[in-house]
Amino acid sequence: MAVATNLPLSGSGIGWRPELSASIACLSSLSFIEIIAESFWHCQQLPDPFKCLLNRGIEIVPHGISLGLAGADYPDLDHLKRLASLARLLEAPCVSEHVAFVRANGIESGHLLPVPRNKGTLAVLIENTKIAMDVLQRPLALENIASRIEPPGSTMPEGDFFQELVDRTGCWVLLDLENLHAQGRTRQFNLNEQISKFPLQRIAYLHVAGGGEHHGEYHDTHDQPVGEATLAMLKALQKINPSIAFCLERDSNWPCFQELAAEMDRLRYYAMANLV
């Protein structure tokens, strides 16, 4: 497996949430944070917490949730300009978004919805990704989303779909390991086999999170410590490429500082286990 050069990120990161801001400010050995881009559209200057992080050498990645690159509509130019402006303000090493459908004819879905993985969808996604990259002028990393079912009309494995997207646009991949784990639990596929099909040499960074069982079904709730299956994937990918960065997502059930710090230390131990 070839190892990528000039990766946008390295080390360990965490998704910034207001409820975790005090704890994040006290974390050691942090390389970057990821912020929800739409929450900071109208910033004319950096918020003080971000200034402090940047002064410590911690990079900030804007993570979009509403661009909708896999939809048939062209990307909204104003949306892209706001995202590009935020990236410049943050001096961001890259920007990330999702391969998802979010709107049609001006009607918002309110969710990140999966799309059929076929040549028609891929052609639209490739065109929209190129448009976004031209405006952003930053490395763009696109994320796999969780889907409880195989999207109807799909003719391509997800990894092959991402591989062709990367080959034809030069974008990067934000590989969400918990999303893959949730899909594997629901749809009964082999995780290692699925991961091997992705363009691993073009991973910008990884998402890790934890979920749980609800009424006999697994949900990627992102509100629990990272589980053993996701940790195993993290370790396996770091063995292939020790430079791959990871970012912890925690969206509710907020831990105290001691619990959060311990979780980050545990993740670093798994990520570094192949280097010692």
N, C-alpha and C positions, 0 to 999 in steps of 0.2 A: 504494500500500500504506500503510495507516494505521500510525502508529508508536505503540506502547503507552506509557502513562505509569505512573509508580510501579512500575517494574520492581524485583523483589526484589534483584537483584544488578547490579553493573557491574564492568568491568575484567577482569583475568585471575586465574584460580584454578588450583589443582592438587589432585588427589586425594591425601590424606594416607595414607601407608603407613609402618609402622615402619621399613622399610629405607631410606626416603627422608627420615626426620624431620630428620636433621642437615643435609642439603642444603636442605630446605624452610625451615629456620630461618634460612638465610643468603641466601635469594632476595630480591632487591629488587623493587619495583614489583608486589608481590603484593597482591591485593584480598581474596581469600578462599581457604579450603581447604574440601574436602569430605571428610567422614569416613564410614566405614561405621558406621551407627548401631548395629547389633547388637553391634559390638565394644565399645561403651561403655554398654550397658544399665544397668549397676549402679553407674555413677559417682555418688557422693554429692557430690563436689566436682571441680572442674576439674583434670585432669592438668596438671602444671607446663608442658609444652610448649605446651599450648593457652592457658594464662594468658599466656605470653609473646607469643603471636601476637595475642591479643585486646588486650593492652596496646599493641601496635604498630598497632592499628586494623584488623587483619585479621579478617574475619568467618569464622564456621565454620558450615557447612551439614551437618546430619545427612542421610545418604543411605541409605534403607532398601533391603533386598534380599529381604525375606521376608514382606511384608504380604499379597501375593497379592490385590490389589484386583479382578482380573479373574476370580477364581474364584467359584463359586456360593455358597460359604459367606460369611456375614457376617464383616467384619474382626474379629479377636480384640481384645476391649476392653482386656485387660491389655497386649497388644502396643502398642496405640495410646496407652495411658496412659504406658507407658515411653518411647515415642517423643516424646510431648508433654512429659514431664518433662525429657528430654535437651535438647529444643529450648529450653525455658525456661532451663535451666542455662547453655546456650551463648549465650542471647539471640540465637538464630538468626534471620536475616532470612527464611528459608523452610525447608521440608522437601521432600525429593524421594524418589520411589519409582518403581516400574516398572509399566507396563501388562503384566501377566503372570499366568499361572497357576502356583501353586507347591504346592498341596496339595488333597486331597479326603478327607473322612471321617477327618481326622487323620493321613493318610499324606503325608509330605513327598516332593516330587519331587527335591529337591536341585538343581534348576535353575530358571532363569527360562524358562518355556515360553510360546510364542505361543498366542493364542486366536483362534478364528474371528471375523473382523470382520463382524458382522451385527447386526441390531436387537436380537436376544435378548441377545447378549453385552453390547451397549452398555447396555441397560437395567440389567443387573446391575452393570456397572462404574460407571454413573452413581450408582446407589443407594449402593454401597459407598464411592465417592469422597465423596459428601455426608456419610456417617457419619464418615469419616476427618477431613474438614475441620472438622466440628463439634467433634471431640475435640481436634484439634491446635491449633486457634485460631492457625494460622500459614498463610501462603500455601503451597499444596501444588503442586509441579511434578511431572508424571508423564512418564516416559521411554519412548521407543520402544525395543524390544529387537530384536536381529538374529534373523532366521529364514531358514534356507537354502531353505525351500519356502514357497509360499503356503499359509497355514493352511486345511485343508479346511473347507468350509462358509462361507468368506468371500464376502460380497456387496458390501463397501464398500472403496474404496481406503483405505490407511492414513491419509493426510492428511485425508480426509473424516471418518473415524472419530474422529480427534483433534479436528477442528473441532467436531463435534457434542458431544463430551465437554466441551470448553471452554465452548461456548455454554450447555449445560444445567447446568453445575456452577460455573463461574467459576474453575476450577483453572487452573494454568499448565502450560507444556510444557517439559520438559527434552529438547531435541532432540539425540540422539546422532548426529553426522555420520559417524563411523566405522561405526556399525551400518548406516546407510543405504548407505554405500559398499560394505560387504560384501554386502549384499542386492543392490545393483545389479550387482556383479560376478558373483554366482551366478545371479541371475534375469534378467539382461540387460534392465534398465529404465533409462530416462533419469533421471539424478539430479536435474537442475534441474526437470524436470516433476514428479517426486515431491515435492520440497521445496516447490514452489509451492502444493501442495494443503494443506499444514499451516497451522495458525493462527499465522502468523509474528508477528502483533501480540501474541501471548500467550506468547512464549518467555521463560522466566525466565533460562535460560542454556543454553550449548551444551557438549556433551562432544566432545572431540577426542582421537584416539589413533591408533596405527599398528598395522598387521598385516602379513601376508606370505603368500606362496605356499607351499603344502605339497602335494607330489604333484599339482601341476597345479590345485589349488583354492585360492581365497583364504579366509583365516581372519582374523577380527577379534581377534587375539591380545592386543592392547593391550600389546605388549612391544617395539615398535619406534618409531623417530621417526615423527611424523605424515607421511603420504604426500601427494603432490602433489594427488591428487583431493580429499582431505579439506580440504587447505589452500585449494583453489579454492572449495569450498563455504563455508568460513569467510569468505573474502574477499567472496563474493557476498552473504552474509547481512549482513555488516557494512556493505555498501554500501546495503542496504535500511534497516537500522537500526543506526547506529553505537553505540547504547547496549547492544547485546546483549553479554553477558559470555560468556567461554569458560573451560572447565576442562579441563586436561590430565589424562588418565588413563594411568598406567603401572603395570602389575600384576605384572611380572616383568622379568628381564633388566635389572636396575637400573643406570642410568647413574651415572657419577661426577658430582660437583657441577658441574664445568665443562661437561660434556655437557648436564646438565639445565638449567643457566642459559642455555646457547646455544639449546636447544630453546624455552625460554620466550621468549627474545628474538626468535627467528624467528617464533613465533606472534604476538607483539605486532606485529611488522612487517607481517605479513599483515593482522591485524585493523585496524591503523591506516592501511593503505595508501590507503584511500579518504578519509582526513581531511587528507592533506597534498598 
